[in-house]
Amino acid sequence: MSRLSLWLERLPDRRGFLIAILALVLLIFATGNLPWHLDNYDQAKQAFVSLEIVKKDAMWFQHTPNGRYASKPPLMGWVSAGLHAAGMPWDFAWRVPSFICALAILTLLMSEGRMRLGTAGAGLAAAAFGLNLLSPRLATLVRTDMMLGCFIFFVGWMIYRKLRSGTPWTPGERWAVFAFMLAALFTKGPVIYAFLLPGLIAFLLIERKNRALAWSGWWTWLVPFALFLAWLGVGLAANRPFYDDVVDHEFFSRFQEGARDDERPQPIWFYFPHLLHKFAPWSVLLLAIVICFPQVRRRLRDRPEIFWLVLWSMGGLLLMTLVPAKRVDRIFPVVPPLCLLVVEWSALMWKDRRMRVAGAVAMLAGMAFAGGYFIGLVPLSYQERTPAIVEFSQRVREAANARGIRKITLPRSRDEGLLLYCDVTEFADKSDAFDSWKAGKPMALVVSERNLKAFRAAVGPATPQFDSGELIRKNEKRYYLFLQN
């Protein structure tokens, strides 16, 4: 046995190695999206929900910056608004909910891993969840994906725990499932059923002996959905555009190819190579275990909790594959159960030194692959001036305050983050904004390069010199600030 092989075999059991993995995971979770801004991944839409809750007391139904009804239920907006009300700056209040949810999943996975394989199991669980290309990206994005994944994981994990322990459901556990289901529904709607029901139905049909252990009761699944439908019904009854913006544009359009302008049609196999890549090296390790250790395949039916993990993750992935509208981050909820599967399959074969060496290699590869990617991405993002939209908005506010101008006017724009960083609650109609300027009303007017010609035509020969012009994107999109008091 070579020294390298012996070193790799013993590496996962070393406490110092676990600390190094955990430190790297926390580092890239916290910094992977720096510099923080709202200029991509539809973050501005989610951030505006909490801003509208605070500024306009819109507790139940909010809007996007461009005036449509917000397509997501308001739970994450409530949390961010509450954190801001408690004194937290918006940049943190928008991101802390996702970060806390990421830490909750990480903690639970490490606890399960430690129960299986001690230090090695905790390290495998932490590395599988934290050292991939999906989890660090979503850990501080102003999006609902991590929060949704957290609630889905908690429900699936409770079923997993019941199957492992063989004990019946207690009233407290049923209420916990109810609470997590309700929270998931008010985070992103009924998509939780797409990730849990396919695997659960398959499990109940195949594993008849363990039906009672896997099923928490009809009311834990249906009552949360009834409460969600009540919220939806109020929205539909009170606001006709709510149907067009939320039900039709956000929900039904996902099942119609070409119905959404912001998403291209993707082939049916789209998610499989992306998951293989984004979840590497753990996707490779799972495939290697299945191929190299036939015992793992044979023992699936002997271990109902492991069989549930397979059906849970694969069921959600297959159903989402059938939905025409596809985007890689939508399958994030299958990642936590796959992380548990990494630990469970590794534990089955841990006495085999090949498995211990493979586990160590995967952990080192994850540290190099994901750690190197996200640590290298931060200086590159600063170099490409991705925070320029934040800096320009700050200059707009400072210039307006210095001239005693209270009103900042932003004609409608695709850069929705400008609205939030300028602390404005709604975009102005372009014609109205230009007419107000021409009438001599005091304002700080921000005009995009594409609207500059229309502004000059509307104002006429009295077109003022802009106070500040700023390149805010590497594709040379510029915004100009005009001040009038």
C-alpha positions in Angstrom: 0.0 0.0 0.0 1.5 3.3 -1.1 1.9 6.2 1.4 -0.4 8.4 -0.7 -3.2 5.7 -0.6 -2.8 5.3 3.1 -2.9 9.1 3.7 -6.0 9.4 1.6 -7.7 6.5 3.4 -7.1 8.2 6.8 -7.8 11.7 5.7 -11.6 11.8 6.1 -11.4 10.8 9.8 -9.1 13.7 10.7 -10.8 16.5 12.7 -8.5 19.1 11.2 -9.7 18.2 7.7 -13.3 18.6 8.7 -12.6 22.0 10.1 -10.8 23.0 6.9 -13.8 21.8 4.8 -16.3 23.6 7.0 -14.2 26.9 7.0 -14.0 26.8 3.2 -17.8 26.1 2.8 -18.7 29.0 5.1 -16.2 31.3 3.3 -17.6 30.6 -0.2 -21.2 30.7 1.1 -20.6 34.2 2.5 -18.5 35.6 -0.3 -19.4 33.7 -3.4 -21.7 36.4 -4.7 -19.6 39.4 -3.9 -19.8 42.2 -4.9 -23.4 42.3 -3.8 -25.8 43.9 -6.2 -29.3 43.3 -7.6 -28.5 43.4 -11.3 -28.9 39.7 -12.3 -30.9 36.5 -11.6 -34.1 38.6 -11.0 -32.8 39.6 -7.6 -34.4 43.0 -7.9 -37.8 41.5 -8.2 -37.5 39.6 -4.9 -35.9 42.6 -3.1 -38.7 44.9 -4.2 -41.2 42.7 -2.4 -39.8 43.5 1.0 -39.2 47.1 0.1 -42.9 47.5 -0.8 -44.0 45.8 2.4 -42.1 48.4 4.4 -42.8 51.5 2.2 -46.4 50.8 1.3 -47.6 48.3 3.9 -48.4 45.8 1.2 -48.4 42.8 3.4 -50.2 40.2 1.3 -49.7 41.1 -2.3 -46.7 42.9 -3.7 -45.4 44.0 -7.1 -42.3 43.8 -9.2 -40.4 47.0 -9.9 -42.0 47.3 -13.3 -45.6 47.2 -11.9 -46.6 43.6 -12.3 -47.9 41.6 -9.4 -45.1 39.7 -7.7 -45.1 36.1 -8.8 -43.9 34.6 -5.5 -45.9 34.4 -2.2 -44.6 36.9 0.4 -42.9 34.8 3.1 -39.3 35.7 2.2 -40.3 39.3 1.8 -41.9 39.3 5.3 -38.6 37.9 6.8 -36.4 40.5 5.0 -38.8 43.3 6.0 -38.7 42.1 9.6 -34.9 42.0 9.7 -34.8 45.5 8.2 -37.3 46.8 10.8 -35.0 45.3 13.5 -32.1 47.5 12.2 -30.4 45.3 9.6 -29.3 47.1 6.4 -31.2 46.1 3.3 -28.2 44.4 1.7 -28.0 42.0 4.6 -31.8 41.8 5.2 -32.3 40.6 1.6 -29.6 37.9 1.8 -29.6 36.6 5.4 -32.7 34.5 5.0 -31.1 32.4 2.2 -27.8 32.2 4.2 -29.6 31.0 7.4 -31.5 28.4 5.4 -28.2 27.2 3.8 -26.7 26.9 7.3 -29.8 25.0 8.5 -29.4 22.4 5.7 -25.7 22.2 6.3 -26.1 21.6 10.0 -28.7 18.9 9.6 -26.7 17.1 6.9 -23.6 17.2 9.1 -25.6 15.8 12.1 -26.8 12.9 10.0 -23.4 12.3 8.6 -21.8 12.2 12.0 -24.3 9.6 13.2 -23.4 7.4 10.2 -19.6 7.7 10.0 -18.5 10.1 12.8 -16.0 12.8 11.6 -15.8 11.3 8.1 -19.6 11.4 7.7 -19.8 15.0 8.8 -17.0 15.9 6.4 -18.7 14.1 3.5 -22.0 15.7 4.2 -20.5 19.3 4.5 -18.4 18.8 1.4 -21.2 17.4 -0.7 -23.6 20.2 0.1 -21.1 23.1 0.2 -18.5 22.2 -2.4 -20.5 22.2 -5.6 -21.6 24.9 -8.0 -25.2 25.3 -6.9 -25.3 25.7 -3.1 -22.7 28.6 -2.8 -24.4 30.5 -5.6 -27.8 30.4 -3.9 -26.6 30.9 -0.4 -26.6 34.8 -0.6 -28.7 35.4 -3.7 -31.8 37.5 -3.2 -34.0 34.7 -4.4 -36.4 32.1 -2.8 -34.5 29.0 -4.1 -32.5 28.3 -1.0 -35.5 28.9 1.4 -37.7 26.6 -0.7 -35.0 23.9 -0.8 -34.7 24.1 3.0 -38.4 23.6 3.6 -38.6 20.8 1.1 -35.6 19.1 2.6 -37.0 19.3 6.1 -40.2 17.5 5.0 -38.3 14.8 3.1 -35.9 14.4 5.9 -38.7 13.8 8.4 -40.0 11.0 6.2 -36.4 9.6 6.0 -36.1 9.8 9.8 -39.4 7.9 10.3 -38.3 5.1 7.9 -34.9 4.8 9.6 -36.3 4.7 13.2 -39.4 2.6 12.4 -41.4 4.6 15.0 -44.9 5.9 14.3 -45.6 9.6 13.7 -46.2 11.7 16.8 -48.7 14.7 16.8 -45.7 17.1 17.1 -44.0 15.6 14.1 -47.2 15.8 12.0 -47.5 19.5 13.0 -43.9 20.1 12.0 -44.6 18.6 8.5 -47.7 20.9 8.3 -45.6 23.9 9.2 -42.8 23.2 6.7 -45.4 22.5 3.9 -47.2 25.8 4.7 -43.9 27.7 4.8 -42.8 26.2 1.4 -46.2 27.1 -0.2 -45.9 30.7 1.0 -42.3 30.8 -0.3 -42.7 29.7 -3.9 -46.2 28.1 -4.3 -47.1 24.5 -4.9 -43.8 23.5 -6.5 -43.0 21.6 -3.3 -45.5 18.9 -4.4 -43.5 18.5 -7.7 -40.4 17.6 -5.7 -41.9 15.3 -3.0 -45.1 13.7 -4.4 -43.6 11.7 -7.3 -41.1 9.9 -5.1 -43.6 9.5 -2.2 -46.3 8.0 -4.5 -43.7 5.6 -6.0 -42.5 4.6 -2.5 -46.1 4.0 -1.2 -46.9 1.8 -4.2 -43.7 -0.2 -4.0 -43.0 -0.4 -0.2 -46.4 -1.3 1.1 -44.9 -2.6 4.3 -43.7 0.9 5.2 -46.6 3.0 4.1 -47.6 4.1 7.6 -44.0 5.2 8.3 -43.7 7.3 5.1 -47.2 9.0 5.3 -47.7 11.8 7.8 -51.4 12.1 7.2 -53.7 13.7 4.6 -54.3 16.9 6.6 -50.5 17.7 6.8 -50.5 17.8 3.0 -53.9 19.2 2.1 -54.6 21.8 4.8 -51.5 23.9 3.9 -52.6 23.7 0.3 -56.1 24.9 1.2 -54.6 27.9 3.0 -52.5 28.7 0.0 -55.5 28.5 -2.2 -57.4 30.9 0.1 -54.5 33.4 -0.3 -54.6 32.9 -4.1 -58.4 33.2 -4.1 -58.3 36.6 -2.3 -55.7 37.8 -4.8 -57.8 36.7 -7.8 -61.0 38.2 -6.4 -59.5 41.6 -5.5 -57.3 42.2 -8.5 -58.0 41.1 -12.1 -54.3 41.7 -13.2 -53.3 39.2 -10.5 -54.5 36.3 -12.7 -52.6 37.5 -15.7 -49.4 38.2 -13.8 -49.2 35.3 -11.4 -51.5 32.4 -12.6 -51.1 32.8 -16.3 -47.7 34.4 -16.8 -45.9 32.7 -14.0 -47.6 29.3 -13.6 -49.3 28.2 -16.8 -46.6 29.6 -19.1 -44.1 27.2 -17.7 -46.0 24.4 -19.4 -46.2 26.1 -22.8 -43.1 26.1 -24.9 -42.2 29.6 -26.2 -44.8 31.3 -23.9 -42.1 33.1 -21.8 -39.8 35.7 -23.4 -37.2 35.4 -20.6 -36.6 31.6 -21.1 -35.5 29.7 -24.1 -37.0 26.2 -24.8 -34.6 23.5 -23.6 -34.4 19.8 -24.6 -35.9 17.3 -22.3 -32.5 16.0 -21.2 -31.4 19.5 -20.2 -31.1 18.9 -16.4 -29.1 15.7 -16.5 -25.8 17.0 -17.9 -26.2 20.2 -15.9 -26.7 18.3 -12.7 -23.7 16.1 -13.5 -21.6 19.2 -13.9 -23.0 21.5 -11.2 -23.0 18.7 -8.5 -19.6 17.4 -9.4 -17.6 15.7 -8.0 -20.4 14.2 -6.0 -22.5 13.2 -9.0 -19.5 11.3 -10.3 -19.0 9.7 -6.9 -22.6 8.5 -6.7 -22.4 7.0 -10.2 -19.0 5.3 -9.3 -20.6 3.8 -6.2 -23.5 2.4 -8.1 -21.2 0.9 -10.8 -18.3 -0.4 -8.6 -20.3 -1.7 -5.6 -23.2 -4.0 -6.7 -23.9 -4.5 -3.0 -25.3 -1.0 -2.8 -27.9 -1.8 -5.5 -28.8 -5.0 -3.9 -29.4 -3.5 -0.4 -31.7 -0.7 -1.6 -34.9 -2.7 -0.8 -33.4 -3.7 2.6 -33.0 -0.1 3.7 -36.3 1.8 3.1 -34.8 5.1 4.2 -32.1 4.8 1.5 -34.7 3.7 -1.1 -36.7 6.8 -0.2 -33.7 9.1 -0.8 -33.3 7.6 -4.3 -37.0 7.9 -5.2 -37.3 11.4 -3.6 -34.4 12.9 -5.6 -35.0 11.1 -8.8 -38.8 11.6 -8.7 -38.5 15.4 -8.4 -35.8 15.5 -11.1 -37.8 13.5 -13.6 -41.0 15.5 -13.1 -39.2 18.9 -13.4 -37.6 17.5 -16.6 -41.1 17.2 -18.1 -41.8 20.9 -17.5 -40.9 22.8 -20.7 -39.6 25.9 -19.0 -36.2 24.9 -17.6 -33.5 26.7 -15.6 -30.7 25.0 -13.7 -31.4 26.6 -10.3 -34.9 25.1 -10.3 -33.6 21.6 -9.5 -31.7 22.7 -6.5 -34.1 21.0 -4.1 -32.8 17.6 -5.3 -29.3 18.5 -4.1 -29.8 18.0 -0.3 -31.3 14.5 -0.6 -28.5 13.6 -3.0 -26.0 14.8 -0.3 -27.7 12.4 2.2 -27.4 9.7 -0.4 -23.7 10.3 -0.7 -23.3 9.7 3.1 -25.6 6.6 3.2 -24.0 4.9 0.2 -20.5 5.7 1.5 -21.5 4.3 4.9 -22.6 1.0 3.4 -19.2 0.4 1.9 -16.9 2.3 4.3 -15.1 -0.8 5.4 -13.8 -1.1 1.8 -10.6 0.9 1.6 -11.5 1.8 -2.0 -14.5 3.7 -0.7 -12.5 5.6 1.9 -10.0 6.6 -0.7 -12.7 7.6 -3.2 -14.4 9.7 -0.5 -11.2 11.5 0.3 -10.5 12.2 -3.4 -14.0 13.6 -3.8 -13.6 15.9 -0.9 -10.3 17.2 -2.1 -11.7 17.6 -5.6 -14.6 19.5 -4.3 -12.3 21.9 -2.4 -10.3 22.5 -5.5 -13.2 22.7 -7.9 -15.9 24.7 -6.1 -13.5 26.5 -3.7 -11.2 27.6 -6.5 -14.1 28.7 -8.7 -15.9 30.9 -6.2 -12.8 32.3 -4.6 -11.5 33.2 -8.1 -14.8 34.6 -9.2 -14.9 37.4 -6.6 -11.9 39.5 -7.8 -13.1 38.9 -11.4 -16.5 40.3 -10.6 -14.9 43.4 -9.0 -12.7 43.8 -12.0 -15.7 43.8 -14.4 -17.3 46.5 -12.2 -20.5 44.6 -11.5 -21.1 46.9 -8.4 -21.2 50.0 -10.7 -25.0 50.1 -10.6 -24.7 50.4 -6.8 -22.1 53.1 -7.0 -24.0 55.2 -9.6 -27.2 55.0 -7.6 -25.3 56.2 -4.5 -24.0 59.2 -6.5 -27.6 60.0 -7.7 -28.8 60.1 -4.1 -25.9 62.2 -2.9 -26.2 64.7 -5.7 -29.9 65.1 -5.2 -29.4 65.6 -1.4 -26.7 68.1 -2.0 -29.0 70.2 -4.2 -32.0 69.8 -1.9 -33.9 67.8 -4.4 -36.3 65.3 -2.8 -37.7 63.6 -5.9 -35.6 61.1 -7.9 -37.4 60.2 -11.1 -36.6 57.0 -13.0 -38.3 56.3 -16.3 -39.1 52.6 -16.8 -36.0 50.5 -17.2 -34.9 46.9 -17.5 -32.3 47.5 -14.8 -34.8 47.1 -12.0 -32.0 47.3 -9.3 -31.8 51.0 -10.0 -35.2 51.5 -8.4 -34.2 49.9 -5.2 -30.7 51.5 -4.9 -32.2 54.9 -5.6 -34.8 54.3 -2.9 -37.7 54.9 -5.2 -40.9 52.9 -5.0 -42.0 53.0 -8.6 -40.8 53.8 -12.1 -42.2 56.8 -13.8 -43.8 56.9 -17.3 -41.2 58.2 -19.7 -43.4 60.8 -21.3 -44.7 62.1 -17.9 -41.2 62.3 -16.6 -40.0 64.3 -19.6 -43.0 66.6 -19.5 -42.4 67.3 -15.8 -38.9 68.3 -16.5 -40.0 70.5 -19.3 -42.5 72.2 -16.9 -39.6 73.1 -14.6 -40.5 70.8 -11.7 -37.6 70.1 -9.3 -36.2 66.6 -9.8 -33.2 64.4 -10.2 -33.9 62.6 -13.5 -32.0 59.5 -14.5 -32.1 58.8 -18.2 -30.7 55.7 -19.9 -28.7 55.9 -23.1 -31.5 54.4 -25.1 -33.9 57.1 -23.9 -31.4 60.0 -24.2 -32.5 60.9 -27.8 -36.2 60.9 -26.8 -35.4 63.1 -23.8 -33.5 65.7 -25.9 -36.4 65.6 -28.5 -39.0 66.2 -25.7 -37.0 69.0 -24.0 -36.0 70.8 -27.2 -33.1 73.2 -27.5 -33.0 73.7 -23.8 -31.5 70.3 -23.2 -29.3 70.6 -20.1 -25.9 69.2 -19.7 -25.9 66.0 -17.6 -24.5 66.2 -14.1 -23.1 62.7 -14.2 -22.8 59.9 -16.7 -21.9 56.4 -15.7 -21.1 53.2 -17.5 -22.8 50.6 -15.3 -22.3 47.5 -17.5 -19.5 46.0 -19.4 -21.7 46.0 -22.5 -21.5 49.9 -22.5 -24.9 50.6 -21.2 -24.9 54.1 -19.7 -27.2 56.1 -17.5 -27.1 59.9 -17.2 -28.2 62.1 -14.2 -29.9 65.5 -14.8 -30.6 67.8 -11.9 -33.2 70.6 -11.8 -34.3 72.7 -8.8 
